Amino acid sequence: MSRGAARAALLLALLAAGCAKKGPPSGGPPDLTPPRVIETEPDSGTAAVPAGAALSLTFSEPMEPRSTSEAISIAPRLEIRRKRWSGRTLTLELAEPLTPSRTYTLFVADGARDLHGNDLVGGSSVVFSTADSFPRGRIHGRIEARGFEPAGTALWCYDDGREPDSTARDFDAIGIAGPNGVFRVDGLAVPGRYRIWAFADLNANHSFEPETDVLAPADTVFALEAGAPIAGPVTLNVVNPRAPALVKGAVLDSLADSLGVLRLVAVADQDSMRRTLRDLDDKGGFELSLAPGKWRLQAFRDLDKNKLWDQAKEPASEILRLELEPAIELKDVLLVLRRARAVP
């Protein structure tokens, strides 16, 4: 072998050895930590904020710019002319100066996330005032949510007598519920009377859509007085009216038959085309998710496996009629299979 050929063979061998030695993947474990707002300008609770003050938010880690920028607003509503990123800090340039003697809330709604896709859970809010002193009024409490997660739910606060315009975002103040549903609306003028609406943006498009989202008023008017400027803790019960009900239970085959297929069928009262058919194992346990409303539930042994109940030949349970509320959980439902009844 020539010297050149020997060198080429040696180089190929070294390359092959290098390719065969694969180390562990670089970069370490994946980032699963949710980001947080760690600094704001001005701080929450600050008074005498100048009309031309710069507003900024600093996050615990680099954020995805577009989704985070879209999640940030100011109440009462102010046009933000420009949102400028510098590392982990977002600075807001307003289209007009802040109004004197006014309280504002700078808030981060659902949708803000870091570069690894982790959501800023529960949002964040910063309340400040251009008045000489910060208003003492506060409403605080907890959302008991059914049919949705409470984290990130907005608490729209209005002077009593005003109704929300769901498209204008014209609330006087706002709070954001944390991961456990705890909320606080700060900076309310005292004395004053206030109403709260809970807004859950379930499709996360930063707009109220009646077909998908929840906008529910509290049934209480909160009166704040000089001697009692704080209302709470209060509990707001909020239900997603479209949330399915969960029905859990079992089918008992009193005949101990093993032929055919044990099936469970649920049919909506008002629309027989809304039909759910479920195959069950020998243990007979089941769990169904059904839309709110009236349903008929029945189990049968499908001997000919055509997915239809033959009343004359196939064992079945009595029909169980259910009226299901949104997000309710109905447990320990029991259906018992009986022998087929001869049809006269």
C-alpha positions in Angstrom: 0.0 0.0 0.0 1.3 3.4 -0.9 1.9 6.1 1.8 -1.0 8.2 0.5 -3.4 5.2 0.5 -2.3 4.4 4.1 -3.0 7.9 5.3 -6.4 7.8 3.7 -7.2 4.5 5.3 -6.1 5.9 8.7 -8.2 9.0 8.3 -11.3 7.0 7.4 -10.8 4.8 10.5 -10.5 7.8 12.8 -13.7 9.3 11.3 -15.5 6.1 11.8 -14.4 5.8 15.4 -15.5 9.4 16.1 -18.9 8.8 14.6 -19.4 5.7 16.7 -18.8 7.5 20.0 -22.0 9.4 20.7 -22.1 11.3 23.9 -25.2 12.3 25.9 -27.5 15.0 24.3 -26.4 18.5 25.0 -28.5 21.2 26.6 -29.5 19.4 29.8 -33.0 18.6 30.9 -36.0 20.4 29.2 -37.2 23.7 30.8 -40.6 23.1 32.4 -40.6 26.0 34.8 -43.4 28.6 34.2 -42.1 32.2 33.7 -42.9 35.0 36.2 -43.0 38.7 36.3 -40.2 39.6 38.6 -40.0 43.4 38.3 -42.2 46.2 37.1 -41.9 49.9 36.5 -43.7 51.4 38.3 -44.2 49.0 41.2 -47.7 47.9 42.1 -49.2 50.2 44.6 -47.2 53.2 43.5 -48.9 56.7 43.6 -47.9 60.0 42.0 -46.8 58.3 38.8 -46.0 61.0 36.2 -48.2 61.4 33.2 -45.3 60.5 30.8 -43.9 57.7 32.9 -42.3 54.7 31.1 -44.1 51.4 31.8 -42.2 48.1 31.7 -42.3 44.5 32.8 -39.3 42.2 33.4 -39.8 38.5 33.3 -37.8 35.7 35.0 -36.7 34.3 31.6 -36.7 35.2 27.9 -40.3 35.3 26.6 -41.9 34.5 23.2 -42.3 38.1 22.0 -45.5 37.9 20.0 -47.8 35.9 22.3 -46.5 37.8 25.3 -47.0 41.2 23.7 -50.5 40.3 22.7 -51.4 39.3 26.2 -50.6 42.7 27.7 -53.1 45.5 28.2 -53.9 48.5 30.3 -57.2 49.3 32.1 -58.9 51.7 31.8 -58.1 51.2 28.2 -55.1 53.0 26.7 -53.7 52.6 23.3 -50.2 51.2 23.4 -48.3 52.7 20.4 -45.3 50.4 20.6 -44.0 47.4 22.6 -40.2 47.2 22.7 -38.2 44.2 23.9 -34.8 44.4 25.4 -33.8 41.0 26.7 -36.3 39.9 29.3 -37.8 43.4 29.7 -40.8 44.7 27.7 -41.2 48.5 27.6 -44.5 50.1 26.6 -44.8 53.4 24.7 -48.3 54.9 25.1 -50.1 56.8 22.4 -51.2 59.5 25.0 -50.2 60.6 28.5 -51.7 59.1 31.6 -54.7 61.0 33.0 -54.2 62.9 36.2 -55.8 61.5 39.4 -56.5 58.2 37.8 -55.7 54.6 38.8 -54.5 52.1 36.2 -53.9 48.4 36.0 -51.2 47.0 33.7 -52.0 43.3 33.3 -50.8 40.2 31.6 -53.6 37.9 30.5 -53.5 34.2 29.4 -51.3 33.5 26.4 -48.0 34.9 27.6 -45.3 32.2 27.4 -41.5 31.7 27.4 -39.3 30.6 24.6 -39.8 26.9 25.6 -43.6 27.2 25.5 -44.3 27.4 29.2 -47.3 29.6 30.0 -47.2 32.3 32.6 -49.8 30.6 34.8 -52.5 32.9 36.2 -51.3 36.0 34.5 -50.1 39.1 36.4 -51.3 42.6 37.2 -49.7 45.9 38.4 -51.8 48.6 39.8 -50.6 52.2 40.0 -52.1 55.7 40.3 -51.3 59.2 39.0 -53.0 60.6 42.1 -51.1 61.9 45.1 -52.1 58.8 47.2 -52.9 55.3 46.2 -56.7 54.4 46.6 -57.3 52.1 49.6 -60.2 50.2 48.1 -59.8 46.4 47.6 -62.0 43.4 46.8 -60.3 40.0 47.3 -61.3 36.4 47.4 -61.4 33.2 45.4 -63.1 31.8 42.4 -64.7 28.4 42.7 -64.7 27.3 39.1 -66.7 24.4 37.6 -65.9 23.2 34.1 -62.7 25.3 33.6 -59.5 26.1 35.3 -59.7 29.3 37.4 -56.1 30.4 36.7 -55.9 33.4 34.5 -59.6 34.3 34.9 -60.0 38.1 34.8 -62.2 39.9 37.3 -63.7 42.9 35.6 -64.7 45.6 38.1 -67.2 48.3 37.4 -68.9 51.1 39.3 -72.3 49.9 40.4 -74.9 50.8 37.7 -72.6 50.1 34.8 -72.8 47.0 32.6 -69.8 45.5 30.8 -69.3 46.1 27.1 -67.5 42.8 26.3 -65.9 44.2 23.2 -64.7 47.5 24.6 -62.8 46.3 27.7 -64.1 49.4 29.5 -63.8 48.1 33.1 -62.8 50.5 35.8 -60.3 48.0 37.4 -59.3 44.4 36.9 -57.8 41.5 38.9 -56.3 38.3 37.6 -56.9 35.0 39.4 -53.9 32.9 40.3 -53.4 29.1 39.9 -55.6 28.4 42.9 -58.3 30.9 41.9 -57.2 33.5 44.4 -57.7 37.1 43.2 -57.4 40.7 44.3 -58.7 43.9 42.7 -56.7 46.9 44.1 -56.8 50.6 43.7 -60.6 51.2 44.1 -61.8 54.6 45.1 -63.4 54.9 48.5 -66.3 55.4 49.1 -67.7 53.4 46.2 -70.0 50.6 45.1 -68.7 48.0 42.7 -69.9 45.0 40.7 -67.6 42.2 39.4 -67.8 40.0 36.3 -65.6 36.9 36.0 -64.3 36.5 32.4 -62.7 33.2 31.5 -61.1 33.5 28.0 -61.3 29.8 27.3 -60.2 30.0 23.6 -57.3 32.4 24.6 -58.0 35.0 21.9 -58.2 38.0 24.3 -61.8 38.6 23.2 -65.1 37.5 24.6 -66.8 34.9 22.4 -70.2 33.9 23.8 -70.0 30.5 22.1 -66.9 29.5 23.9 -66.0 31.8 26.8 -67.5 32.5 30.2 -68.6 36.0 31.4 -70.5 35.7 34.7 -71.5 38.4 37.2 -71.2 38.2 40.9 -74.5 38.4 42.6 -73.2 40.9 45.1 -72.7 44.7 45.1 -69.5 45.5 47.1 -69.8 48.7 49.1 -66.5 50.1 50.2 -66.5 52.8 52.9 -63.9 54.9 54.6 -64.0 52.8 57.7 -64.2 49.5 55.7 -62.2 50.0 52.5 -61.7 46.3 51.9 -64.3 43.7 51.0 -63.4 40.0 51.4 -62.5 37.3 51.4 -65.4 36.5 49.1 -66.1 33.3 47.1 -67.4 33.6 43.5 -69.0 30.5 42.1 -68.6 30.4 38.4 -69.8 27.7 36.0 -69.0 27.1 32.4 -72.6 26.4 31.0 -71.2 24.3 28.2 -68.9 22.1 30.3 -69.8 18.4 30.0 -71.0 16.3 32.9 -69.1 13.2 34.0 -71.1 10.1 34.7 -69.4 7.2 36.4 -70.7 3.8 37.3 -71.0 0.1 36.5 -73.2 -2.4 34.7 -74.1 -5.6 36.7 -74.9 -8.6 34.5 -77.1 -10.6 36.8 -77.2 -13.4 34.1 -73.4 -13.8 34.2 -73.5 -14.2 30.4 -70.4 -14.1 28.2 -72.0 -14.1 24.8 -72.0 -11.1 22.5 -70.8 -7.7 23.6 -71.8 -5.8 26.7 -72.7 -2.2 25.6 -73.9 1.0 27.1 -75.9 3.6 25.2 -76.8 7.2 26.1 -79.4 9.0 24.0 -80.3 12.7 24.4 -84.0 13.2 25.2 -84.5 16.1 22.7 -82.4 14.7 19.9 -82.1 10.9 19.3 -79.3 11.5 16.8 -77.1 12.5 19.8 -76.1 9.0 20.8 -73.1 7.7 22.6 -72.4 3.9 22.4 -69.7 2.4 24.6 -68.3 -1.2 24.7 -67.7 -2.5 28.2 -65.4 -5.2 29.5 -66.5 -8.0 31.8 -66.1 -5.8 34.9 -68.7 -3.4 33.5 -67.2 -0.2 34.8 -67.8 3.0 32.7 -67.1 6.7 32.6 -69.1 8.9 30.2 -68.7 12.6 29.4 -72.1 14.0 28.3 -73.3 17.5 27.4 -75.6 19.2 29.9 -79.3 18.3 29.5 -81.6 15.3 29.7 -80.4 11.8 28.7 -81.6 8.2 28.7 -79.0 5.6 29.8 -79.3 1.9 29.2 -77.0 -1.2 29.1 -77.7 -4.3 26.9 -75.9 -7.4 25.8 -75.5 -7.2 22.0 -75.8 -10.9 21.1 -75.7 -10.4 17.3 -73.1 -7.6 17.6 -75.1 -5.2 15.4 -74.9 -2.3 17.9 -78.7 -2.2 18.2 -80.8 -3.6 21.1 -83.2 -6.4 20.1 -85.9 -6.0 22.8 -87.2 -9.6 22.2 -83.9 -11.4 22.4 -81.2 -9.4 24.1 -80.9 -8.8 27.9 -81.0 -5.2 29.0 -81.2 -2.9 32.0 -84.1 -0.6 32.7 -83.7 2.9 31.1 -82.2 5.4 33.6 -83.3 9.0 33.0 -80.7 11.7 33.9 -80.9 15.4 33.9 -77.3 16.6 33.9 -76.1 20.1 35.0 -72.9 21.6 33.5 -69.7 20.2 35.0 -71.5 18.0 37.5 -69.9 14.6 38.4 -72.4 11.8 39.0 -70.8 8.8 40.6 -71.9 5.2 41.5 -74.5 4.8 38.8 -75.6 1.2 38.7 -77.4 -0.6 35.8 -78.5 -4.2 36.1 -79.0 -6.5 33.1 -82.2 -8.6 33.1 -83.5 -11.3 30.8 -85.1 -10.2 27.5 -88.8 -9.7 27.7 -90.9 -11.3 25.1 -92.7 -8.8 22.9 -96.5 -9.5 22.6 
